[in-house]
């Protein structure tokens, strides 16, 4: 994934995708990251949250590596929801945590 996404360049940036694994800031926040988007240029930080997201893709894919790779690239929230895997992937609780209050 790292080779394809950034050719191992921790400072890679492309259309809102940051660092080694080209994770979006919003996606990293969904995985528990609470720093600025530029913090995703730090290789250790980028890998910590992007690998969490990749793990979720693996779970949703049922262990199919090619499908997990495709889900990592395209997103898998609705697939996880349909399969009842939101909590297991880390998407369920995090979506609740980032929801805006009713009066916002």
C-alpha positions, 0 to 999 in steps of 0.5 A: 500500500505504501509503495503504491500510495506514496512511493515511500515518501512521508511528505506525499500529498495529493488532493487531501490525502496525506503521507505514506499511506495517503490517508484523508484527515477526516478518515484519520480523525475517524480512527481516533487521530486528533491532530492537524492534517499536517501531522499526518506527514509524520510517518509513525502517526500516518501508519498508526491511523492508516493501518487501523483503517486498513485493518477495517478494510481487511475485516470487511473484506472477509480476509480477501487481500485484493478486496481489502486493498480496493476497500482501502482505496474507495472507502468501506463505511456502508459495506461495514454498516451492512455487515454489522461491522461498524464497531469492529472496524472502529467506524461506529463509535468514532462517527458518534464521537465526531457528530455535531451537537443538535444546535451547531 
